[in-house]
Amino acid sequence: MFGASSKCTTGQIVTVVVSENLGIFAVEGMNGENFGKPGDSGAIVFREVFDDHKEGHLEVVAILSGTI
């Protein structure tokens, strides 16, 4: 994720809830750090995907809507 306040952060999905085609993900930051900070709402969340040739690219998976 790249947010206005926290800049580039990495995390791991810890909870997923799907209801009527809407997915809600809880993400925990790596190494005990927060995944997002106040001011990051609306940030694009992406993952790195590798093709058969081991070349990576970024894929948008969500928009950050809040932090706890």
Biopython code that builds the backbone (N, CA, C, O; Angstrom):
import numpy as np
from Bio.PDB.StructureBuilder import StructureBuilder

atoms = [
    (1, "MET", "N", (0.848, -1.151, 0.000)),
    (1, "MET", "CA", (0.000, 0.000, 0.000)),
    (1, "MET", "C", (0.899, 1.220, 0.000)),
    (1, "MET", "O", (1.985, 1.209, 0.580)),
    (2, "PHE", "N", (0.440, 2.262, -0.651)),
    (2, "PHE", "CA", (1.180, 3.515, -0.614)),
    (2, "PHE", "C", (0.213, 4.608, -0.192)),
    (2, "PHE", "O", (-0.621, 5.046, -0.983)),
    (3, "GLY", "N", (0.327, 5.051, 1.062)),
    (3, "GLY", "CA", (-0.589, 6.035, 1.608)),
    (3, "GLY", "C", (0.051, 7.400, 1.786)),
    (3, "GLY", "O", (1.275, 7.528, 1.814)),
    (4, "ALA", "N", (-0.780, 8.406, 1.905)),
    (4, "ALA", "CA", (-0.297, 9.781, 2.071)),
    (4, "ALA", "C", (0.477, 9.951, 3.372)),
    (4, "ALA", "O", (1.461, 10.690, 3.409)),
    (5, "SER", "N", (0.053, 9.282, 4.437)),
    (5, "SER", "CA", (0.718, 9.422, 5.740)),
    (5, "SER", "C", (1.835, 8.416, 5.948)),
    (5, "SER", "O", (2.934, 8.783, 6.365)),
    (6, "SER", "N", (1.564, 7.150, 5.662)),
    (6, "SER", "CA", (2.534, 6.107, 5.986)),
    (6, "SER", "C", (3.494, 5.776, 4.857)),
    (6, "SER", "O", (4.458, 5.037, 5.057)),
    (7, "LYS", "N", (3.237, 6.322, 3.666)),
    (7, "LYS", "CA", (4.048, 6.030, 2.471)),
    (7, "LYS", "C", (3.922, 4.544, 2.124)),
    (7, "LYS", "O", (2.816, 4.007, 2.194)),
    (8, "CYS", "N", (4.984, 3.873, 1.762)),
    (8, "CYS", "CA", (4.912, 2.480, 1.325)),
    (8, "CYS", "C", (4.975, 1.534, 2.518)),
    (8, "CYS", "O", (5.928, 1.572, 3.296)),
    (9, "THR", "N", (3.957, 0.683, 2.662)),
    (9, "THR", "CA", (3.949, -0.304, 3.735)),
    (9, "THR", "C", (3.634, -1.676, 3.156)),
    (9, "THR", "O", (3.060, -1.789, 2.073)),
    (10, "THR", "N", (4.012, -2.709, 3.885)),
    (10, "THR", "CA", (3.695, -4.076, 3.494)),
    (10, "THR", "C", (2.908, -4.726, 4.618)),
    (10, "THR", "O", (3.016, -4.327, 5.777)),
    (11, "GLY", "N", (2.122, -5.722, 4.269)),
    (11, "GLY", "CA", (1.316, -6.384, 5.274)),
    (11, "GLY", "C", (0.870, -7.757, 4.822)),
    (11, "GLY", "O", (1.193, -8.218, 3.727)),
    (12, "GLN", "N", (0.112, -8.398, 5.708)),
    (12, "GLN", "CA", (-0.388, -9.737, 5.457)),
    (12, "GLN", "C", (-1.872, -9.763, 5.795)),
    (12, "GLN", "O", (-2.282, -9.249, 6.836)),
    (13, "ILE", "N", (-2.676, -10.357, 4.924)),
    (13, "ILE", "CA", (-4.112, -10.478, 5.185)),
    (13, "ILE", "C", (-4.316, -11.449, 6.337)),
    (13, "ILE", "O", (-3.789, -12.562, 6.322)),
    (14, "VAL", "N", (-5.089, -11.022, 7.346)),
    (14, "VAL", "CA", (-5.345, -11.881, 8.503)),
    (14, "VAL", "C", (-6.808, -12.291, 8.612)),
    (14, "VAL", "O", (-7.111, -13.280, 9.279)),
    (15, "THR", "N", (-7.725, -11.562, 7.976)),
    (15, "THR", "CA", (-9.151, -11.890, 8.001)),
    (15, "THR", "C", (-9.785, -11.448, 6.690)),
    (15, "THR", "O", (-9.454, -10.391, 6.153)),
    (16, "VAL", "N", (-10.702, -12.271, 6.180)),
    (16, "VAL", "CA", (-11.449, -11.926, 4.972)),
    (16, "VAL", "C", (-12.924, -12.198, 5.236)),
    (16, "VAL", "O", (-13.285, -13.268, 5.724)),
    (17, "VAL", "N", (-13.777, -11.225, 4.912)),
    (17, "VAL", "CA", (-15.227, -11.393, 4.990)),
    (17, "VAL", "C", (-15.800, -10.998, 3.644)),
    (17, "VAL", "O", (-15.520, -9.906, 3.149)),
    (18, "VAL", "N", (-16.609, -11.880, 3.035)),
    (18, "VAL", "CA", (-17.236, -11.585, 1.751)),
    (18, "VAL", "C", (-18.745, -11.609, 1.947)),
    (18, "VAL", "O", (-19.303, -12.583, 2.454)),
    (19, "SER", "N", (-19.393, -10.531, 1.542)),
    (19, "SER", "CA", (-20.841, -10.417, 1.679)),
    (19, "SER", "C", (-21.401, -9.693, 0.461)),
    (19, "SER", "O", (-21.034, -8.549, 0.194)),
    (20, "GLU", "N", (-22.290, -10.354, -0.279)),
    (20, "GLU", "CA", (-22.926, -9.773, -1.453)),
    (20, "GLU", "C", (-21.927, -9.089, -2.392)),
    (20, "GLU", "O", (-22.080, -7.914, -2.726)),
    (21, "ASN", "N", (-20.916, -9.829, -2.807)),
    (21, "ASN", "CA", (-19.900, -9.371, -3.766)),
    (21, "ASN", "C", (-18.991, -8.268, -3.230)),
    (21, "ASN", "O", (-18.279, -7.631, -4.006)),
    (22, "LEU", "N", (-19.002, -8.035, -1.942)),
    (22, "LEU", "CA", (-18.121, -7.050, -1.335)),
    (22, "LEU", "C", (-17.129, -7.783, -0.437)),
    (22, "LEU", "O", (-17.534, -8.519, 0.463)),
    (23, "GLY", "N", (-15.845, -7.588, -0.671)),
    (23, "GLY", "CA", (-14.821, -8.223, 0.153)),
    (23, "GLY", "C", (-14.232, -7.229, 1.129)),
    (23, "GLY", "O", (-13.870, -6.113, 0.756)),
    (24, "ILE", "N", (-14.139, -7.640, 2.380)),
    (24, "ILE", "CA", (-13.524, -6.810, 3.415)),
    (24, "ILE", "C", (-12.322, -7.586, 3.954)),
    (24, "ILE", "O", (-12.451, -8.732, 4.386)),
    (25, "PHE", "N", (-11.160, -6.947, 3.920)),
    (25, "PHE", "CA", (-9.921, -7.585, 4.343)),
    (25, "PHE", "C", (-9.358, -6.860, 5.554)),
    (25, "PHE", "O", (-9.335, -5.630, 5.590)),
    (26, "ALA", "N", (-8.908, -7.612, 6.537)),
    (26, "ALA", "CA", (-8.139, -7.034, 7.636)),
    (26, "ALA", "C", (-6.676, -7.360, 7.355)),
    (26, "ALA", "O", (-6.321, -8.520, 7.144)),
    (27, "VAL", "N", (-5.839, -6.338, 7.353)),
    (27, "VAL", "CA", (-4.430, -6.517, 7.029)),
    (27, "VAL", "C", (-3.584, -6.069, 8.208)),
    (27, "VAL", "O", (-3.795, -4.995, 8.771)),
    (28, "GLU", "N", (-2.631, -6.905, 8.569)),
    (28, "GLU", "CA", (-1.703, -6.602, 9.666)),
    (28, "GLU", "C", (-0.362, -6.205, 9.051)),
    (28, "GLU", "O", (0.145, -6.892, 8.163)),
    (29, "GLY", "N", (0.198, -5.118, 9.514)),
    (29, "GLY", "CA", (1.497, -4.675, 9.014)),
    (29, "GLY", "C", (2.602, -5.650, 9.380)),
    (29, "GLY", "O", (2.485, -6.402, 10.347)),
    (30, "MET", "N", (3.651, -5.631, 8.620)),
    (30, "MET", "CA", (4.791, -6.524, 8.872)),
    (30, "MET", "C", (5.659, -5.980, 10.004)),
    (30, "MET", "O", (5.720, -4.772, 10.230)),
    (31, "ASN", "N", (6.315, -6.870, 10.697)),
    (31, "ASN", "CA", (7.263, -6.527, 11.772)),
    (31, "ASN", "C", (6.644, -5.656, 12.853)),
    (31, "ASN", "O", (7.322, -4.798, 13.419)),
    (32, "GLY", "N", (5.359, -5.866, 13.148)),
    (32, "GLY", "CA", (4.707, -5.118, 14.213)),
    (32, "GLY", "C", (4.342, -3.689, 13.868)),
    (32, "GLY", "O", (3.851, -2.958, 14.729)),
    (33, "GLU", "N", (4.571, -3.268, 12.618)),
    (33, "GLU", "CA", (4.238, -1.911, 12.201)),
    (33, "GLU", "C", (2.775, -1.838, 11.767)),
    (33, "GLU", "O", (2.192, -2.851, 11.378)),
    (34, "ASN", "N", (2.185, -0.657, 11.829)),
    (34, "ASN", "CA", (0.828, -0.467, 11.331)),
    (34, "ASN", "C", (0.832, -0.566, 9.823)),
    (34, "ASN", "O", (1.782, -0.135, 9.169)),
    (35, "PHE", "N", (-0.247, -1.144, 9.257)),
    (35, "PHE", "CA", (-0.360, -1.213, 7.800)),
    (35, "PHE", "C", (-0.712, 0.154, 7.234)),
    (35, "PHE", "O", (-0.227, 0.537, 6.169)),
    (36, "GLY", "N", (-1.551, 0.883, 7.944)),
    (36, "GLY", "CA", (-1.939, 2.222, 7.517)),
    (36, "GLY", "C", (-2.062, 3.146, 8.704)),
    (36, "GLY", "O", (-2.155, 2.698, 9.847)),
    (37, "LYS", "N", (-2.063, 4.439, 8.431)),
    (37, "LYS", "CA", (-2.189, 5.459, 9.471)),
    (37, "LYS", "C", (-3.341, 6.393, 9.103)),
    (37, "LYS", "O", (-3.761, 6.434, 7.946)),
    (38, "PRO", "N", (-3.859, 7.150, 10.090)),
    (38, "PRO", "CA", (-4.863, 8.158, 9.746)),
    (38, "PRO", "C", (-4.325, 9.067, 8.634)),
    (38, "PRO", "O", (-3.181, 9.519, 8.684)),
    (39, "GLY", "N", (-5.155, 9.317, 7.652)),
    (39, "GLY", "CA", (-4.731, 10.104, 6.490)),
    (39, "GLY", "C", (-4.451, 9.249, 5.270)),
    (39, "GLY", "O", (-4.270, 9.774, 4.171)),
    (40, "ASP", "N", (-4.412, 7.918, 5.452)),
    (40, "ASP", "CA", (-4.152, 6.999, 4.340)),
    (40, "ASP", "C", (-5.423, 6.533, 3.632)),
    (40, "ASP", "O", (-5.332, 5.858, 2.606)),
    (41, "SER", "N", (-6.601, 6.872, 4.147)),
    (41, "SER", "CA", (-7.842, 6.415, 3.523)),
    (41, "SER", "C", (-7.875, 6.793, 2.051)),
    (41, "SER", "O", (-7.522, 7.909, 1.672)),
    (42, "GLY", "N", (-8.305, 5.845, 1.229)),
    (42, "GLY", "CA", (-8.344, 6.048, -0.210)),
    (42, "GLY", "C", (-7.090, 5.575, -0.920)),
    (42, "GLY", "O", (-7.029, 5.598, -2.149)),
    (43, "ALA", "N", (-6.085, 5.144, -0.160)),
    (43, "ALA", "CA", (-4.844, 4.659, -0.769)),
    (43, "ALA", "C", (-5.092, 3.346, -1.512)),
    (43, "ALA", "O", (-5.941, 2.550, -1.111)),
    (44, "ILE", "N", (-4.360, 3.133, -2.576)),
    (44, "ILE", "CA", (-4.453, 1.904, -3.354)),
    (44, "ILE", "C", (-3.640, 0.809, -2.670)),
    (44, "ILE", "O", (-2.488, 1.016, -2.288)),
    (45, "VAL", "N", (-4.259, -0.353, -2.525)),
    (45, "VAL", "CA", (-3.580, -1.534, -1.971)),
    (45, "VAL", "C", (-3.301, -2.462, -3.143)),
    (45, "VAL", "O", (-4.200, -2.757, -3.931)),
    (46, "PHE", "N", (-2.081, -2.916, -3.259)),
    (46, "PHE", "CA", (-1.712, -3.751, -4.392)),
    (46, "PHE", "C", (-0.878, -4.924, -3.932)),
    (46, "PHE", "O", (-0.388, -4.959, -2.803)),
    (47, "ARG", "N", (-0.726, -5.885, -4.826)),
    (47, "ARG", "CA", (0.147, -7.036, -4.563)),
    (47, "ARG", "C", (1.075, -7.223, -5.749)),
    (47, "ARG", "O", (0.779, -6.795, -6.865)),
    (48, "GLU", "N", (2.188, -7.860, -5.493)),
    (48, "GLU", "CA", (3.129, -8.137, -6.570)),
    (48, "GLU", "C", (2.838, -9.527, -7.115)),
    (48, "GLU", "O", (2.767, -10.496, -6.359)),
    (49, "VAL", "N", (2.669, -9.621, -8.428)),
    (49, "VAL", "CA", (2.357, -10.868, -9.097)),
    (49, "VAL", "C", (3.499, -11.192, -10.049)),
    (49, "VAL", "O", (4.003, -10.315, -10.750)),
    (50, "PHE", "N", (3.902, -12.457, -10.069)),
    (50, "PHE", "CA", (4.993, -12.877, -10.939)),
    (50, "PHE", "C", (4.461, -13.754, -12.065)),
    (50, "PHE", "O", (3.603, -14.608, -11.839)),
    (51, "ASP", "N", (4.970, -13.546, -13.280)),
    (51, "ASP", "CA", (4.563, -14.369, -14.407)),
    (51, "ASP", "C", (5.474, -15.597, -14.517)),
    (51, "ASP", "O", (6.320, -15.828, -13.653)),
    (52, "ASP", "N", (5.294, -16.370, -15.574)),
    (52, "ASP", "CA", (6.075, -17.597, -15.771)),
    (52, "ASP", "C", (7.570, -17.344, -15.908)),
    (52, "ASP", "O", (8.374, -18.249, -15.686)),
    (53, "HIS", "N", (7.949, -16.121, -16.273)),
    (53, "HIS", "CA", (9.353, -15.779, -16.458)),
    (53, "HIS", "C", (9.942, -15.115, -15.212)),
    (53, "HIS", "O", (11.038, -14.556, -15.263)),
    (54, "LYS", "N", (9.213, -15.176, -14.096)),
    (54, "LYS", "CA", (9.652, -14.606, -12.814)),
    (54, "LYS", "C", (9.739, -13.082, -12.846)),
    (54, "LYS", "O", (10.427, -12.477, -12.023)),
    (55, "GLU", "N", (9.035, -12.460, -13.805)),
    (55, "GLU", "CA", (8.984, -11.005, -13.858)),
    (55, "GLU", "C", (7.763, -10.540, -13.097)),
    (55, "GLU", "O", (6.663, -11.049, -13.306)),
    (56, "GLY", "N", (7.952, -9.575, -12.215)),
    (56, "GLY", "CA", (6.859, -9.111, -11.376)),
    (56, "GLY", "C", (6.189, -7.853, -11.896)),
    (56, "GLY", "O", (6.801, -7.033, -12.581)),
    (57, "HIS", "N", (4.915, -7.724, -11.553)),
    (57, "HIS", "CA", (4.189, -6.491, -11.812)),
    (57, "HIS", "C", (3.190, -6.295, -10.674)),
    (57, "HIS", "O", (2.894, -7.232, -9.933)),
    (58, "LEU", "N", (2.679, -5.089, -10.541)),
    (58, "LEU", "CA", (1.751, -4.779, -9.452)),
    (58, "LEU", "C", (0.322, -4.900, -9.940)),
    (58, "LEU", "O", (-0.005, -4.512, -11.061)),
    (59, "GLU", "N", (-0.534, -5.449, -9.071)),
    (59, "GLU", "CA", (-1.944, -5.627, -9.370)),
    (59, "GLU", "C", (-2.757, -4.966, -8.249)),
    (59, "GLU", "O", (-2.561, -5.279, -7.075)),
    (60, "VAL", "N", (-3.654, -4.067, -8.602)),
    (60, "VAL", "CA", (-4.496, -3.390, -7.609)),
    (60, "VAL", "C", (-5.512, -4.389, -7.064)),
    (60, "VAL", "O", (-6.186, -5.072, -7.835)),
    (61, "VAL", "N", (-5.625, -4.477, -5.732)),
    (61, "VAL", "CA", (-6.555, -5.426, -5.117)),
    (61, "VAL", "C", (-7.587, -4.752, -4.214)),
    (61, "VAL", "O", (-8.613, -5.359, -3.907)),
    (62, "ALA", "N", (-7.343, -3.517, -3.782)),
    (62, "ALA", "CA", (-8.288, -2.870, -2.853)),
    (62, "ALA", "C", (-7.982, -1.390, -2.725)),
    (62, "ALA", "O", (-6.973, -0.891, -3.223)),
    (63, "ILE", "N", (-8.890, -0.705, -2.037)),
    (63, "ILE", "CA", (-8.695, 0.682, -1.646)),
    (63, "ILE", "C", (-8.831, 0.720, -0.131)),
    (63, "ILE", "O", (-9.796, 0.188, 0.418)),
    (64, "LEU", "N", (-7.890, 1.334, 0.539)),
    (64, "LEU", "CA", (-7.919, 1.421, 1.998)),
    (64, "LEU", "C", (-9.061, 2.326, 2.434)),
    (64, "LEU", "O", (-9.182, 3.461, 1.973)),
    (65, "SER", "N", (-9.902, 1.806, 3.335)),
    (65, "SER", "CA", (-11.046, 2.620, 3.768)),
    (65, "SER", "C", (-10.971, 3.028, 5.221)),
    (65, "SER", "O", (-11.799, 3.817, 5.675)),
    (66, "GLY", "N", (-10.011, 2.520, 5.962)),
    (66, "GLY", "CA", (-9.896, 2.935, 7.356)),
    (66, "GLY", "C", (-8.785, 2.190, 8.061)),
    (66, "GLY", "O", (-8.286, 1.180, 7.564)),
    (67, "THR", "N", (-8.401, 2.689, 9.218)),
    (67, "THR", "CA", (-7.372, 2.051, 10.027)),
    (67, "THR", "C", (-7.886, 1.921, 11.453)),
    (67, "THR", "O", (-8.759, 2.674, 11.884)),
    (68, "ILE", "N", (-7.335, 0.961, 12.171)),
    (68, "ILE", "CA", (-7.711, 0.754, 13.574)),
    (68, "ILE", "C", (-6.500, 1.030, 14.446)),
    (68, "ILE", "O", (-6.582, 0.918, 15.669)),
]
sb = StructureBuilder()
sb.init_structure("model")
sb.init_model(0)
sb.init_chain("A")
sb.init_seg("    ")
for serial, (resi, resn, name, xyz) in enumerate(atoms, 1):
    if name == "N":
        sb.init_residue(resn, " ", resi, " ")
    sb.init_atom(name, np.array(xyz, "f"), 0.0, 1.0, " ", f" {name:<3s}", serial, name[0])
structure = sb.get_structure()
